[in-house]
Structures are given as structure tokens and as C-alpha cells.
Amino acid sequence: MEMNEAIEKLKSEDVETRKIAIESLNNVADEEAISPLIEATTDENSKVRFTAAKILGKMGDIACDILIEKFNEESGQNKRFLALALQESGSEKAIDCFAEVVEDDDFGVRKVAIRALGELKAHDKIDAIAKGLDDDDWGVRLATVYALGDLASEESIALIKKARRQEKDKDFKKSCNKTLKKAQKNMSGGGNAKKSSGKPLKTIKDMEKENIDEAIKEYEVYVSEESSKDVPYKRLAIIYRKKKDLNNEVRVLNAAIDNLSKKNPGKEEWFKSRLEKLD
């Protein structure tokens, strides 16, 4: 199903038609699809909402600015699925808005936001993350422990230990123990994540507007370092497509598939789909 046809069918009153339409948009990277997909995150069907959020997330920084704008306008369940899309994007642009909603009225928003802050290694937001330890919702408290484990610092480990002491639930305590063990291992080994020598991805994305060639060079730093982040590969593939540079697009797609399949399994699917369409 072509993209425009799928977008039109998302308006159908028949839920099965909408399900088929949203699935056909999987791995789409066209900016024209952003607004219809955002609208689909409010669909009455949970599968359509969830899939739309996942697709938007896979688009990375392409959709991030619009997602943040809509996220700040929405509330409740609608905000929850936009939070999921932002989490999936892995964009550092979302850090501040995640930190602002750790006490949101919706437990789903709180849980996703706190978990995302951990995944983004937002060490400067540890105070915001820690608020989740006092949350009334068990799932939010557990997400907070996981987020603190992602930070793997002396301060975050101390907070996990404090949460373990305060919690009576045995399963929660077991999760604390597992998270502590992993965090302590990562801290003693300096963590598994290697910091890139390239500029921050947000800076490079902004650079695209002023100096596209310089932006390409900066994204290529991430490729040369075999980055586990999908964003630099995506941006390069899109830029090279616009420049009609097929050889470099294919090179980047293959590099993404090779690196992400090893370091971030699942993230390579977008690149496989794009490469197949070139054949």
C-alpha cells in the first residue's frame, strides 16, 4: 500500500482497515506522514495508537520537534502515546520535556518519561528521576529504579539502595538487587557506552539548516565509530537520498544494518526496508 493511500485509510471508520493502513506505514520516513501518524496516536484502537507511536519514534529527529510541540499540548492517554514516541526516538531534545512531566497526572506518562530519562543517561536530571521513588504507582517506582540503574553512578546506586530498604514487596526488592548488580558492574567498568568524539546530534541537526556538508561530516563521525544510535545513519541516508548520492546512501544503510543488528537489535529494520526498496 502506497503511503498516501495508507494515510487516507487511517481515516476509515473500519478499525481493521486502519490496522492494515498503520502497519503498511511501518518504517516510513517521509515528513508528510508525521501529522497523520500523530493523529493516529489518538485512535480509539490501542494497536493503532501503539504502532503509530512506534513508527514516529523510528523516524528519530525528523519528527522530534513536532512531537515535542504536540506532547506539551496534550494530556492523559493522548500524551502517553506521544511520550512513547519520544522515548522510542532516543532524541536528547526530549530530555527537558520528560523531566517536566515526572509528576504528570497520568501514571503512564510518568512511567515512560522517567524510564526515558534513564535510557538517555540524563545525569543532570537525577533529582527529577528520583521523584518517581515516592510515586503511588508500583510500575512508576519500578521504572524509576531501572532509570537510576541506567545512570550507574554513586548517587543513583545510593537511591536504589534507599528504595530497596523502603519497599516491602519482595518482587520489587529482587528487581532492585538485579538492577544494583548491573549498575555496579557498569560503574566499575566505566559503563558499556563509549562517548562519541562527534558533536551532539541535536547540534548537527541544527547545523543541517546552515551547512549541510559540515553536518554530513559530523554524522559520518558516528558512522566511523560504529555508533549504536540509529539517528546519524538515518539522517545521512535521508540527506544522501536528497542529494541523489546513491553510493553513499547504500554504504550508510549497510553500515547501519551491520552495526545496529549487533549493538541495538531491532533498530536495523528501518534500514533493511529502505535498502530493499532500492533494489
N, C-alpha and C positions, 0 to 999 in steps of 0.2 A: 504494500500500500504506500503510495506517494505521501510525502509529508503534508502537503496542503489538503489532500483528501482525508488523511488521518485527523488533522486539526479540525476540519469541518465535522467529522463524525464524532468528535468529542462533545458536540452539542446535542447529539441524539438523545431522545428520551429513553431509548432502549439501553439498559445497562450492559448487556452483552456486547453490543456494538461499541460502546465506549471502552470496554475492557480490551477488545481487539485493537481498537484505534490507539490506545495508550501503549500497548505492547509493541505496536509497529513503529512507535516513535523512540523506542529504546536505542540509545547511543546517538540520537540526533544531536547535532552541534550547531544548528542554524539559529541565529539570534531571533528570527521571526517566530520561532517556536516558544520562546521564553514566556511571553504573556499568556498564550493559551495553556501552557503547562502550569503556570502559577494558578490560573483559574481552575485547572483540574485538581489542584490540591484541596479544593473546597468541595469536590464532588461528593454526593451522598454515599457513594460506594467506597469502602475502605481500601480495596485493592487498587482502584483508580487513583485515589489520593496518594497512597504509599508509592506506587510506581511513578507517578508524576514527580514526587519529591526526589526519588532516586535518580530519575533522568536529569532533573535540574541540577542535582548535586554533581553528576558526572560531567556536566558542562563546565564546572570549575569557575574560574574568574570571569568567564564570558557572561554568566548570569548573576554573578555575586552582587553587584551594585543594585540591580533591580530587586533581587531577593531581599536584601537588607532594608530597602525602602519599604517594601510591602510588609516585611516582618515587623517593622516598627509601627505600622498602621493597624495590624490585625490583633486579635485576641482569641483566647480559648483554643479550641481544636484547630481552627484555621492557622493560628500562629504556630501550633505544634508541628504541623507538617512542613511549614516553611523553615522551622528550626531544624528539622530533619534534613531538608535540602541543603541548608547552610553547613550543617555538620558533615554531610557527605562531600561537599565541595572541598573541604580541608583548607579553605582560604583564611589567611591571617586577618583579612579585612573584617571578619565576623567576630573577632575576639571581644571588642568593646561592647557590641550589642548583646553577645552572650552573657558577659559579665553583668549587664544591666538587668537581666531577667532571671537571675538565680533565685529571686523571691517572687516570681510571677504567680498569679492566681492559679494557673493551670499546672498541675503536677508534671504533665508530660513535657511542657516547655522547660520547666526547671530541670528535669532529669536530662533531657537532651543537651541543654545549654551547659550544664556542669560537666557532663561527660565529654562534650566537645572541647571545653577549655583544657581538659587534661590531655586529650589527643593532640591539641595544638601546642602543648608544652608551654602554656601561658603562666609562667612562674610569677610574673608580676601581678597576676590575678588570684593568687592563692587565698587571700582573705575572702574574696567573693566565692571561690570554690568551697571553702571551709564552712560557709553558711549552711550548706546542704547537710552537714552533720547533725544539725538541730531540726531538720525538716520532719514534719509529721508523717510523711510518706516513706515507707520502708525502702521502696525502689529508688527514691531520690538519695536517701542516705547511702545505699549501696553504690550507686553511680558516683557519689562523692568519694567514696573510698577508692574506687577504681581510678578516678581522675587524679587523686592525690598520689596513687601508685605510679601513674604515668609521669608525674613530675620527678619522682625518685630523688628527692632532696632530703636533707636532715630535717627541715621544717615539716615537709609533707609526711615523712615517716613518723614523726612525733605525733602528728594529728591522727594518723591511722591508729596508732597505739592507744591514743586517748579514746577514740571511737570504739575500739575493741573493749576497753575497760568499761565504758558506759553502756554498751549494748548487752542485753540479756539473751537475745536469740542466738542459739548455737550455730545455725547455718550462717548467720551474719559474721560471727566470730571466726568461723572457718574461712570465709571469704577474705576477712581481714588478714588472717595468717598467710594465705596464699599470696595476697597482694603485697604484703610486707616482704615476704621472701623474694619475690620477683624484683621489687623496688630496691631492696638492699643489694641484690646481685647487680642490678644495673648501675647503682650508685658506686659500688666498689670497683666496677669495671669501667666507670666513666660513661655508662649508658651505651646503648647499641647504635644510637643515631649519630651520624657524622655530620657536623655542621658544614654547610656548603661554603665555598670561598666566593660564591657569586653574590650579587646584590639580592635583597629581599624581593620575593616575587611581586609583591604589591608595587614596589618601586619600578620594577621592569615593566609591569603592565601599564603604569602611568607613562613610562618612557616611550611606549609604542606610539603615543599621540605626537610626540615631538621628534623622535629619532628612531625610526623603525629598524634601521641597520644596527644601531647600537643595542637595541633591545634584543635583536636576534643573537648578537654576540653574547649577551648576558644569559639568555636562555640556553645557549649552547654550552655554557659552563656547567650547567646542571646535567646536560646530556653526557658530557665528557666525564663527569663524576659518577655516572650511572645512578642518578638520583632515584629514590623510591617514590618521589612525588610525581603524580601524573600531569600536574598543571604545566610545567615547562614544555613537556612533549606535545601536549595539546595545543598550546599557543603557537609553537613552532610549526606544527602540522597545518594549522589554520593559516598562519602567515605565509608559509611556503605555497599553499594552495592559491591564495590570493595573488601571489607573485608569479604563479604558473611555473613554479620550480619543482617539477615532478620528482627529479632525482633526490633532492634534499628532503622532500616530503616522505618519500618511501624510506629513505635512510632513517629518519627520525621515528617513523612508525615501527620499523623493525627493531630499533634500539629500545623503544618503549615496551614493545611486546617481550623482548628478551629480558630486560631489567625488571619490569613490573611483575612479570609472571613468577620471578624468584623472590622479589623483595616485598611486593604488595599484591598478592594474588587476587584476581578479580578485576583489578584496575586496568588490566591489559585488554579487556574485551572491547572497549571502545575503539582501540587502535586496530584490533583484528578486523572488526567490522568495517572500519574505514579503508583498510588495506584491501580487503576483499572486493570492495566496490570499485577499486582502481583497476582490477583485473579485466 
